Amino acid sequence: MNQATLSDEELMIRVREDDFDQLVPLFDRYQKPMFNFFLRLTSDTDASEDLVQNLFIRIMKYRSSYRSEHKFRTWIYQMGRNLFYDHYRKEVKTREGFMNVDKVNFEPFSAHEEYEVIEGREQKLRMAMNQLSDDKRELLVMSKFQGMKYEEIAKVTDMTVSNVKVKVHRAINSLREIYFQTSEL
């Protein structure tokens, strides 16, 4: 069977059985989404690249912990979340805070005026996101930027679905409030 036709779960079962060639299509499928997940949490491209690499190293190391009855996507985000918090704890010990908005590299758009308007909005949104508590920012990244369903987030965060819905709603309200306060300044 072709690797492209295998599900994430089937590939991970093969990785769990020491067929490391099957990690390549998983890496191809999840490298960019996981990079974006880490980037939205850290605002640091270098750290996000390192975290993606470390994530796949962890997948190899802890492959035996994967259970085939669980969705791979949920499992990799849980592992990524744990890796991020390990990284965060190390960063807090070495310096004050971990967010660095200036390190994010965005490619400019072709129309200069449009770019300035969009860049201003993106900057305000990044600033507002950075002012959210870690738990609110994480929920918004998973639900709105990574497109995860509430059920998946509930499994990753060990919360009930209704609790996730309430917390995401509150996080959106907090973000909206911070964003418009920033816009008024």
C-alpha positions, 0 to 999 in steps of 0.5 A: 500500500502506498504511504500517501493512501495510509491514514495518519493512524496506520502510519503511526502504527507502523512507526510504533512497530519500528518502521521509521520510514513511515515517519516521513509522510507524517512529518510531511503532513504535520511539519507546517501545522505544528510549526504554525502551532508553535509560532503562534504560541512563541512568536519566535520562528527559530524556537518554533523550528526547533520545537518541530524537530524536537517533536518528531524526535519525541515521536520516535522516542515515545512511539510505543505510547501511541494507542491505535484507538486514538486519533494521531492528530490529537496525540501529536498536538498533546505531545506538542503541547507538552513539549511547548510547556517544557520549552516554556519552563526552560525559557522562564528560568533563563529569561523574563517571559518568552514572547518576542513579537519582533522575531516573527518574519512575515513576507510582505505583500505586493501592494505597499499600502495594503501591506501597511494596513494588514501589517498594522492589524497583524501587529495589533492582533499579535500584541493582543494575543501576547497579552492573553494568559497562556491558557487562553492563547493556547485555546485560541491557537488550537481552535482558531488558527489550527482548526482543531475541533472542540472534541480534539481540544478537550482530549488534548487539554483534558477538559470537557467539551463544554468547558472548552467551548466556554473557555474559547468563548471567554478567550475570544471576548478577552482578545476582542477587548484587548485588541480594541483597547490597543486600537484606541491607543 
